[in-house]
Structure formats: structure tokens, C-alpha cells
Amino acid sequence: MDSNSVFYKNNLNDNVDSLNASVLLVEDNWTEQKSIKDILKKIPVTTAVVGNGKQAIAAVNERMRKN
């Protein structure tokens, strides 16, 4: 990784943190869920994980209801 990549990653973290970002991960394969969650741990985002589209719609509806 070159110094520009590190700079970009640092800026990405700063930008995401200031947005209070969240991610809804929709993936039915447990191994893929784990791999993607491990990647997302490297940036400051809130992550919710569901296993299919029906659960994703329910999660979005619940989030919208709370807000």
C-alpha cells in the first residue's frame, strides 16, 4: 500500500465518521457475511446484517419507523 492509499483511507474514515453512517448488509451466505463484516470493522460505520431481502425490507421499515 502506498502513502496515497493510507491518506485516502484516513480521509475516508474521517468522512464516514462525520456522517454517522450505517450499512445494511444483506447476504444469505454466512461466510460472506463474516468476510464483509470484517472489512466494515475497519471503518467507523454501524452495521446491521440480515440474511435475505424480506429481512432487509423489515429492517429498513423498522429503522424508518424509529426515525
PDB file of N, CA, C and O in Angstrom:
ATOM      1  N   MET A   1       0.848  -1.172   0.000  1.00  0.00           N
ATOM      2  CA  MET A   1       0.000   0.000   0.000  1.00  0.00           C
ATOM      3  C   MET A   1       0.897   1.240   0.000  1.00  0.00           C
ATOM      4  O   MET A   1       1.803   1.353   0.826  1.00  0.00           O
ATOM      5  N   ASP A   2       0.650   2.150  -0.907  1.00  0.00           N
ATOM      6  CA  ASP A   2       1.459   3.356  -0.955  1.00  0.00           C
ATOM      7  C   ASP A   2       0.901   4.418  -0.010  1.00  0.00           C
ATOM      8  O   ASP A   2      -0.185   4.258   0.548  1.00  0.00           O
ATOM      9  N   SER A   3       1.650   5.497   0.163  1.00  0.00           N
ATOM     10  CA  SER A   3       1.244   6.535   1.111  1.00  0.00           C
ATOM     11  C   SER A   3      -0.065   7.209   0.705  1.00  0.00           C
ATOM     12  O   SER A   3      -0.817   7.654   1.572  1.00  0.00           O
ATOM     13  N   ASN A   4      -0.351   7.294  -0.597  1.00  0.00           N
ATOM     14  CA  ASN A   4      -1.625   7.884  -1.036  1.00  0.00           C
ATOM     15  C   ASN A   4      -2.806   7.041  -0.591  1.00  0.00           C
ATOM     16  O   ASN A   4      -3.849   7.585  -0.228  1.00  0.00           O
ATOM     17  N   SER A   5      -2.659   5.713  -0.612  1.00  0.00           N
ATOM     18  CA  SER A   5      -3.732   4.828  -0.169  1.00  0.00           C
ATOM     19  C   SER A   5      -4.017   5.022   1.315  1.00  0.00           C
ATOM     20  O   SER A   5      -5.174   5.057   1.733  1.00  0.00           O
ATOM     21  N   VAL A   6      -2.965   5.146   2.100  1.00  0.00           N
ATOM     22  CA  VAL A   6      -3.138   5.379   3.536  1.00  0.00           C
ATOM     23  C   VAL A   6      -3.826   6.718   3.761  1.00  0.00           C
ATOM     24  O   VAL A   6      -4.726   6.820   4.595  1.00  0.00           O
ATOM     25  N   PHE A   7      -3.412   7.740   3.029  1.00  0.00           N
ATOM     26  CA  PHE A   7      -4.031   9.056   3.153  1.00  0.00           C
ATOM     27  C   PHE A   7      -5.512   8.987   2.800  1.00  0.00           C
ATOM     28  O   PHE A   7      -6.353   9.556   3.496  1.00  0.00           O
ATOM     29  N   TYR A   8      -5.821   8.287   1.714  1.00  0.00           N
ATOM     30  CA  TYR A   8      -7.212   8.155   1.295  1.00  0.00           C
ATOM     31  C   TYR A   8      -8.017   7.428   2.374  1.00  0.00           C
ATOM     32  O   TYR A   8      -9.116   7.857   2.723  1.00  0.00           O
ATOM     33  N   LYS A   9      -7.471   6.326   2.902  1.00  0.00           N
ATOM     34  CA  LYS A   9      -8.176   5.576   3.934  1.00  0.00           C
ATOM     35  C   LYS A   9      -8.428   6.447   5.151  1.00  0.00           C
ATOM     36  O   LYS A   9      -9.519   6.413   5.720  1.00  0.00           O
ATOM     37  N   ASN A  10      -7.441   7.222   5.556  1.00  0.00           N
ATOM     38  CA  ASN A  10      -7.633   8.104   6.703  1.00  0.00           C
ATOM     39  C   ASN A  10      -8.717   9.135   6.434  1.00  0.00           C
ATOM     40  O   ASN A  10      -9.552   9.406   7.296  1.00  0.00           O
ATOM     41  N   ASN A  11      -8.704   9.710   5.233  1.00  0.00           N
ATOM     42  CA  ASN A  11      -9.744  10.675   4.891  1.00  0.00           C
ATOM     43  C   ASN A  11     -11.111  10.010   4.831  1.00  0.00           C
ATOM     44  O   ASN A  11     -12.105  10.596   5.258  1.00  0.00           O
ATOM     45  N   LEU A  12     -11.168   8.793   4.306  1.00  0.00           N
ATOM     46  CA  LEU A  12     -12.428   8.065   4.239  1.00  0.00           C
ATOM     47  C   LEU A  12     -12.972   7.857   5.646  1.00  0.00           C
ATOM     48  O   LEU A  12     -14.156   8.087   5.892  1.00  0.00           O
ATOM     49  N   ASN A  13     -12.131   7.432   6.559  1.00  0.00           N
ATOM     50  CA  ASN A  13     -12.577   7.230   7.936  1.00  0.00           C
ATOM     51  C   ASN A  13     -13.112   8.517   8.535  1.00  0.00           C
ATOM     52  O   ASN A  13     -14.151   8.509   9.194  1.00  0.00           O
ATOM     53  N   ASP A  14     -12.416   9.619   8.314  1.00  0.00           N
ATOM     54  CA  ASP A  14     -12.864  10.907   8.842  1.00  0.00           C
ATOM     55  C   ASP A  14     -14.216  11.285   8.254  1.00  0.00           C
ATOM     56  O   ASP A  14     -15.110  11.724   8.977  1.00  0.00           O
ATOM     57  N   ASN A  15     -14.366  11.115   6.946  1.00  0.00           N
ATOM     58  CA  ASN A  15     -15.619  11.487   6.293  1.00  0.00           C
ATOM     59  C   ASN A  15     -16.775  10.608   6.744  1.00  0.00           C
ATOM     60  O   ASN A  15     -17.863  11.115   7.018  1.00  0.00           O
ATOM     61  N   VAL A  16     -16.560   9.308   6.827  1.00  0.00           N
ATOM     62  CA  VAL A  16     -17.623   8.403   7.245  1.00  0.00           C
ATOM     63  C   VAL A  16     -18.011   8.679   8.683  1.00  0.00           C
ATOM     64  O   VAL A  16     -19.196   8.695   9.016  1.00  0.00           O
ATOM     65  N   ASP A  17     -17.026   8.895   9.537  1.00  0.00           N
ATOM     66  CA  ASP A  17     -17.306   9.161  10.945  1.00  0.00           C
ATOM     67  C   ASP A  17     -18.144  10.419  11.102  1.00  0.00           C
ATOM     68  O   ASP A  17     -19.055  10.456  11.930  1.00  0.00           O
ATOM     69  N   SER A  18     -17.852  11.441  10.325  1.00  0.00           N
ATOM     70  CA  SER A  18     -18.594  12.694  10.455  1.00  0.00           C
ATOM     71  C   SER A  18     -20.017  12.575   9.925  1.00  0.00           C
ATOM     72  O   SER A  18     -20.872  13.393  10.265  1.00  0.00           O
ATOM     73  N   LEU A  19     -20.284  11.563   9.096  1.00  0.00           N
ATOM     74  CA  LEU A  19     -21.630  11.353   8.569  1.00  0.00           C
ATOM     75  C   LEU A  19     -22.490  10.485   9.471  1.00  0.00           C
ATOM     76  O   LEU A  19     -23.699  10.385   9.262  1.00  0.00           O
ATOM     77  N   ASN A  20     -21.881   9.853  10.478  1.00  0.00           N
ATOM     78  CA  ASN A  20     -22.603   8.914  11.332  1.00  0.00           C
ATOM     79  C   ASN A  20     -23.286   7.864  10.453  1.00  0.00           C
ATOM     80  O   ASN A  20     -24.486   7.622  10.586  1.00  0.00           O
ATOM     81  N   ALA A  21     -22.523   7.249   9.564  1.00  0.00           N
ATOM     82  CA  ALA A  21     -23.037   6.346   8.539  1.00  0.00           C
ATOM     83  C   ALA A  21     -23.417   4.986   9.103  1.00  0.00           C
ATOM     84  O   ALA A  21     -22.874   4.527  10.108  1.00  0.00           O
ATOM     85  N   SER A  22     -24.364   4.362   8.423  1.00  0.00           N
ATOM     86  CA  SER A  22     -24.732   2.992   8.757  1.00  0.00           C
ATOM     87  C   SER A  22     -24.876   2.192   7.468  1.00  0.00           C
ATOM     88  O   SER A  22     -25.166   2.736   6.403  1.00  0.00           O
ATOM     89  N   VAL A  23     -24.664   0.877   7.596  1.00  0.00           N
ATOM     90  CA  VAL A  23     -24.712  -0.025   6.451  1.00  0.00           C
ATOM     91  C   VAL A  23     -25.660  -1.168   6.785  1.00  0.00           C
ATOM     92  O   VAL A  23     -25.607  -1.739   7.875  1.00  0.00           O
ATOM     93  N   LEU A  24     -26.526  -1.492   5.832  1.00  0.00           N
ATOM     94  CA  LEU A  24     -27.348  -2.690   5.951  1.00  0.00           C
ATOM     95  C   LEU A  24     -26.752  -3.726   5.004  1.00  0.00           C
ATOM     96  O   LEU A  24     -26.808  -3.570   3.784  1.00  0.00           O
ATOM     97  N   LEU A  25     -26.187  -4.771   5.571  1.00  0.00           N
ATOM     98  CA  LEU A  25     -25.580  -5.839   4.793  1.00  0.00           C
ATOM     99  C   LEU A  25     -26.620  -6.938   4.601  1.00  0.00           C
ATOM    100  O   LEU A  25     -27.100  -7.531   5.566  1.00  0.00           O
ATOM    101  N   VAL A  26     -26.957  -7.199   3.344  1.00  0.00           N
ATOM    102  CA  VAL A  26     -27.925  -8.253   3.008  1.00  0.00           C
ATOM    103  C   VAL A  26     -27.170  -9.357   2.289  1.00  0.00           C
ATOM    104  O   VAL A  26     -26.759  -9.202   1.139  1.00  0.00           O
ATOM    105  N   GLU A  27     -26.998 -10.461   2.976  1.00  0.00           N
ATOM    106  CA  GLU A  27     -26.209 -11.568   2.416  1.00  0.00           C
ATOM    107  C   GLU A  27     -26.681 -12.869   3.057  1.00  0.00           C
ATOM    108  O   GLU A  27     -26.744 -12.972   4.282  1.00  0.00           O
ATOM    109  N   ASP A  28     -27.011 -13.856   2.237  1.00  0.00           N
ATOM    110  CA  ASP A  28     -27.505 -15.114   2.777  1.00  0.00           C
ATOM    111  C   ASP A  28     -26.398 -16.119   3.086  1.00  0.00           C
ATOM    112  O   ASP A  28     -26.654 -17.137   3.729  1.00  0.00           O
ATOM    113  N   ASN A  29     -25.200 -15.854   2.647  1.00  0.00           N
ATOM    114  CA  ASN A  29     -24.085 -16.769   2.885  1.00  0.00           C
ATOM    115  C   ASN A  29     -23.315 -16.307   4.122  1.00  0.00           C
ATOM    116  O   ASN A  29     -22.770 -15.204   4.152  1.00  0.00           O
ATOM    117  N   TRP A  30     -23.280 -17.175   5.147  1.00  0.00           N
ATOM    118  CA  TRP A  30     -22.658 -16.798   6.416  1.00  0.00           C
ATOM    119  C   TRP A  30     -21.181 -16.454   6.252  1.00  0.00           C
ATOM    120  O   TRP A  30     -20.696 -15.506   6.870  1.00  0.00           O
ATOM    121  N   THR A  31     -20.466 -17.204   5.433  1.00  0.00           N
ATOM    122  CA  THR A  31     -19.043 -16.951   5.218  1.00  0.00           C
ATOM    123  C   THR A  31     -18.827 -15.576   4.599  1.00  0.00           C
ATOM    124  O   THR A  31     -17.926 -14.841   5.003  1.00  0.00           O
ATOM    125  N   GLU A  32     -19.651 -15.234   3.624  1.00  0.00           N
ATOM    126  CA  GLU A  32     -19.563 -13.911   3.001  1.00  0.00           C
ATOM    127  C   GLU A  32     -19.922 -12.816   4.006  1.00  0.00           C
ATOM    128  O   GLU A  32     -19.283 -11.765   4.028  1.00  0.00           O
ATOM    129  N   GLN A  33     -20.934 -13.053   4.833  1.00  0.00           N
ATOM    130  CA  GLN A  33     -21.298 -12.076   5.872  1.00  0.00           C
ATOM    131  C   GLN A  33     -20.096 -11.776   6.753  1.00  0.00           C
ATOM    132  O   GLN A  33     -19.775 -10.617   7.014  1.00  0.00           O
ATOM    133  N   LYS A  34     -19.436 -12.833   7.207  1.00  0.00           N
ATOM    134  CA  LYS A  34     -18.287 -12.650   8.088  1.00  0.00           C
ATOM    135  C   LYS A  34     -17.172 -11.875   7.396  1.00  0.00           C
ATOM    136  O   LYS A  34     -16.585 -10.972   7.993  1.00  0.00           O
ATOM    137  N   SER A  35     -16.875 -12.215   6.152  1.00  0.00           N
ATOM    138  CA  SER A  35     -15.813 -11.521   5.419  1.00  0.00           C
ATOM    139  C   SER A  35     -16.126 -10.037   5.261  1.00  0.00           C
ATOM    140  O   SER A  35     -15.262  -9.185   5.472  1.00  0.00           O
ATOM    141  N   ILE A  36     -17.353  -9.740   4.893  1.00  0.00           N
ATOM    142  CA  ILE A  36     -17.725  -8.338   4.678  1.00  0.00           C
ATOM    143  C   ILE A  36     -17.759  -7.585   5.999  1.00  0.00           C
ATOM    144  O   ILE A  36     -17.334  -6.431   6.058  1.00  0.00           O
ATOM    145  N   LYS A  37     -18.260  -8.218   7.066  1.00  0.00           N
ATOM    146  CA  LYS A  37     -18.265  -7.558   8.379  1.00  0.00           C
ATOM    147  C   LYS A  37     -16.842  -7.238   8.823  1.00  0.00           C
ATOM    148  O   LYS A  37     -16.597  -6.176   9.395  1.00  0.00           O
ATOM    149  N   ASP A  38     -15.903  -8.146   8.565  1.00  0.00           N
ATOM    150  CA  ASP A  38     -14.505  -7.896   8.924  1.00  0.00           C
ATOM    151  C   ASP A  38     -13.962  -6.675   8.183  1.00  0.00           C
ATOM    152  O   ASP A  38     -13.210  -5.886   8.755  1.00  0.00           O
ATOM    153  N   ILE A  39     -14.335  -6.520   6.930  1.00  0.00           N
ATOM    154  CA  ILE A  39     -13.904  -5.347   6.159  1.00  0.00           C
ATOM    155  C   ILE A  39     -14.535  -4.084   6.736  1.00  0.00           C
ATOM    156  O   ILE A  39     -13.863  -3.064   6.895  1.00  0.00           O
ATOM    157  N   LEU A  40     -15.817  -4.155   7.045  1.00  0.00           N
ATOM    158  CA  LEU A  40     -16.526  -2.970   7.547  1.00  0.00           C
ATOM    159  C   LEU A  40     -16.058  -2.545   8.930  1.00  0.00           C
ATOM    160  O   LEU A  40     -16.214  -1.381   9.300  1.00  0.00           O
ATOM    161  N   LYS A  41     -15.485  -3.469   9.702  1.00  0.00           N
ATOM    162  CA  LYS A  41     -14.954  -3.116  11.020  1.00  0.00           C
ATOM    163  C   LYS A  41     -13.813  -2.109  10.919  1.00  0.00           C
ATOM    164  O   LYS A  41     -13.503  -1.413  11.886  1.00  0.00           O
ATOM    165  N   LYS A  42     -13.193  -2.036   9.745  1.00  0.00           N
ATOM    166  CA  LYS A  42     -12.036  -1.150   9.562  1.00  0.00           C
ATOM    167  C   LYS A  42     -12.432   0.304   9.377  1.00  0.00           C
ATOM    168  O   LYS A  42     -11.579   1.190   9.437  1.00  0.00           O
ATOM    169  N   ILE A  43     -13.711   0.559   9.153  1.00  0.00           N
ATOM    170  CA  ILE A  43     -14.180   1.935   9.047  1.00  0.00           C
ATOM    171  C   ILE A  43     -15.296   2.140  10.070  1.00  0.00           C
ATOM    172  O   ILE A  43     -16.024   1.199  10.389  1.00  0.00           O
ATOM    173  N   PRO A  44     -15.432   3.333  10.574  1.00  0.00           N
ATOM    174  CA  PRO A  44     -16.410   3.560  11.647  1.00  0.00           C
ATOM    175  C   PRO A  44     -17.841   3.705  11.123  1.00  0.00           C
ATOM    176  O   PRO A  44     -18.341   4.817  10.953  1.00  0.00           O
ATOM    177  N   VAL A  45     -18.489   2.566  10.869  1.00  0.00           N
ATOM    178  CA  VAL A  45     -19.886   2.576  10.466  1.00  0.00           C
ATOM    179  C   VAL A  45     -20.660   1.621  11.360  1.00  0.00           C
ATOM    180  O   VAL A  45     -20.109   0.646  11.871  1.00  0.00           O
ATOM    181  N   THR A  46     -21.915   1.904  11.539  1.00  0.00           N
ATOM    182  CA  THR A  46     -22.807   0.984  12.226  1.00  0.00           C
ATOM    183  C   THR A  46     -23.300  -0.006  11.185  1.00  0.00           C
ATOM    184  O   THR A  46     -23.769   0.394  10.119  1.00  0.00           O
ATOM    185  N   THR A  47     -23.199  -1.292  11.486  1.00  0.00           N
ATOM    186  CA  THR A  47     -23.564  -2.317  10.516  1.00  0.00           C
ATOM    187  C   THR A  47     -24.671  -3.203  11.067  1.00  0.00           C
ATOM    188  O   THR A  47     -24.582  -3.713  12.184  1.00  0.00           O
ATOM    189  N   ALA A  48     -25.715  -3.378  10.266  1.00  0.00           N
ATOM    190  CA  ALA A  48     -26.771  -4.347  10.558  1.00  0.00           C
ATOM    191  C   ALA A  48     -26.670  -5.428   9.490  1.00  0.00           C
ATOM    192  O   ALA A  48     -26.410  -5.136   8.323  1.00  0.00           O
ATOM    193  N   VAL A  49     -26.876  -6.673   9.894  1.00  0.00           N
ATOM    194  CA  VAL A  49     -26.744  -7.792   8.964  1.00  0.00           C
ATOM    195  C   VAL A  49     -28.050  -8.580   8.946  1.00  0.00           C
ATOM    196  O   VAL A  49     -28.592  -8.941   9.991  1.00  0.00           O
ATOM    197  N   VAL A  50     -28.540  -8.838   7.736  1.00  0.00           N
ATOM    198  CA  VAL A  50     -29.719  -9.691   7.552  1.00  0.00           C
ATOM    199  C   VAL A  50     -29.411 -10.703   6.460  1.00  0.00           C
ATOM    200  O   VAL A  50     -28.470 -10.535   5.685  1.00  0.00           O
ATOM    201  N   GLY A  51     -30.221 -11.760   6.412  1.00  0.00           N
ATOM    202  CA  GLY A  51     -29.920 -12.856   5.531  1.00  0.00           C
ATOM    203  C   GLY A  51     -30.670 -12.901   4.213  1.00  0.00           C
ATOM    204  O   GLY A  51     -30.360 -13.728   3.356  1.00  0.00           O
ATOM    205  N   ASN A  52     -31.667 -12.014   4.035  1.00  0.00           N
ATOM    206  CA  ASN A  52     -32.406 -12.047   2.774  1.00  0.00           C
ATOM    207  C   ASN A  52     -33.159 -10.726   2.552  1.00  0.00           C
ATOM    208  O   ASN A  52     -33.186  -9.856   3.423  1.00  0.00           O
ATOM    209  N   GLY A  53     -33.755 -10.602   1.391  1.00  0.00           N
ATOM    210  CA  GLY A  53     -34.437  -9.369   1.015  1.00  0.00           C
ATOM    211  C   GLY A  53     -35.631  -9.042   1.896  1.00  0.00           C
ATOM    212  O   GLY A  53     -35.870  -7.878   2.218  1.00  0.00           O
ATOM    213  N   LYS A  54     -36.384 -10.070   2.287  1.00  0.00           N
ATOM    214  CA  LYS A  54     -37.543  -9.841   3.160  1.00  0.00           C
ATOM    215  C   LYS A  54     -37.097  -9.248   4.496  1.00  0.00           C
ATOM    216  O   LYS A  54     -37.722  -8.317   5.003  1.00  0.00           O
ATOM    217  N   GLN A  55     -36.023  -9.784   5.062  1.00  0.00           N
ATOM    218  CA  GLN A  55     -35.485  -9.246   6.308  1.00  0.00           C
ATOM    219  C   GLN A  55     -34.941  -7.832   6.102  1.00  0.00           C
ATOM    220  O   GLN A  55     -35.035  -6.994   7.000  1.00  0.00           O
ATOM    221  N   ALA A  56     -34.380  -7.566   4.935  1.00  0.00           N
ATOM    222  CA  ALA A  56     -33.852  -6.228   4.638  1.00  0.00           C
ATOM    223  C   ALA A  56     -34.977  -5.203   4.618  1.00  0.00           C
ATOM    224  O   ALA A  56     -34.842  -4.117   5.182  1.00  0.00           O
ATOM    225  N   ILE A  57     -36.083  -5.544   3.972  1.00  0.00           N
ATOM    226  CA  ILE A  57     -37.226  -4.625   3.928  1.00  0.00           C
ATOM    227  C   ILE A  57     -37.750  -4.375   5.337  1.00  0.00           C
ATOM    228  O   ILE A  57     -38.058  -3.238   5.694  1.00  0.00           O
ATOM    229  N   ALA A  58     -37.851  -5.431   6.138  1.00  0.00           N
ATOM    230  CA  ALA A  58     -38.310  -5.271   7.518  1.00  0.00           C
ATOM    231  C   ALA A  58     -37.353  -4.379   8.308  1.00  0.00           C
ATOM    232  O   ALA A  58     -37.798  -3.537   9.089  1.00  0.00           O
ATOM    233  N   ALA A  59     -36.041  -4.555   8.111  1.00  0.00           N
ATOM    234  CA  ALA A  59     -35.048  -3.750   8.827  1.00  0.00           C
ATOM    235  C   ALA A  59     -35.142  -2.289   8.428  1.00  0.00           C
ATOM    236  O   ALA A  59     -35.053  -1.408   9.284  1.00  0.00           O
ATOM    237  N   VAL A  60     -35.321  -2.017   7.151  1.00  0.00           N
ATOM    238  CA  VAL A  60     -35.440  -0.635   6.678  1.00  0.00           C
ATOM    239  C   VAL A  60     -36.718  -0.021   7.228  1.00  0.00           C
ATOM    240  O   VAL A  60     -36.705   1.120   7.691  1.00  0.00           O
ATOM    241  N   ASN A  61     -37.819  -0.757   7.182  1.00  0.00           N
ATOM    242  CA  ASN A  61     -39.083  -0.235   7.719  1.00  0.00           C
ATOM    243  C   ASN A  61     -38.976   0.076   9.197  1.00  0.00           C
ATOM    244  O   ASN A  61     -39.476   1.102   9.658  1.00  0.00           O
ATOM    245  N   GLU A  62     -38.323  -0.809   9.947  1.00  0.00           N
ATOM    246  CA  GLU A  62     -38.131  -0.590  11.383  1.00  0.00           C
ATOM    247  C   GLU A  62     -37.281   0.652  11.644  1.00  0.00           C
ATOM    248  O   GLU A  62     -37.580   1.448  12.535  1.00  0.00           O
ATOM    249  N   ARG A  63     -36.228   0.802  10.861  1.00  0.00           N
ATOM    250  CA  ARG A  63     -35.345   1.973  11.017  1.00  0.00           C
ATOM    251  C   ARG A  63     -36.105   3.254  10.716  1.00  0.00           C
ATOM    252  O   ARG A  63     -35.962   4.248  11.428  1.00  0.00           O
ATOM    253  N   MET A  64     -36.909   3.232   9.667  1.00  0.00           N
ATOM    254  CA  MET A  64     -37.687   4.423   9.299  1.00  0.00           C
ATOM    255  C   MET A  64     -38.742   4.734  10.363  1.00  0.00           C
ATOM    256  O   MET A  64     -39.019   5.900  10.644  1.00  0.00           O
ATOM    257  N   ARG A  65     -39.325   3.695  10.950  1.00  0.00           N
ATOM    258  CA  ARG A  65     -40.323   3.889  11.995  1.00  0.00           C
ATOM    259  C   ARG A  65     -39.698   4.546  13.231  1.00  0.00           C
ATOM    260  O   ARG A  65     -40.323   5.391  13.873  1.00  0.00           O
ATOM    261  N   LYS A  66     -38.474   4.158  13.557  1.00  0.00           N
ATOM    262  CA  LYS A  66     -37.784   4.718  14.736  1.00  0.00           C
ATOM    263  C   LYS A  66     -37.361   6.162  14.514  1.00  0.00           C
ATOM    264  O   LYS A  66     -37.276   6.942  15.463  1.00  0.00           O
ATOM    265  N   ASN A  67     -37.097   6.517  13.266  1.00  0.00           N
ATOM    266  CA  ASN A  67     -36.660   7.881  12.971  1.00  0.00           C
ATOM    267  C   ASN A  67     -37.872   8.693  12.653  1.00  0.00           C
ATOM    268  O   ASN A  67     -37.759   9.885  12.369  1.00  0.00           O
TER     269      ASN A  67
END
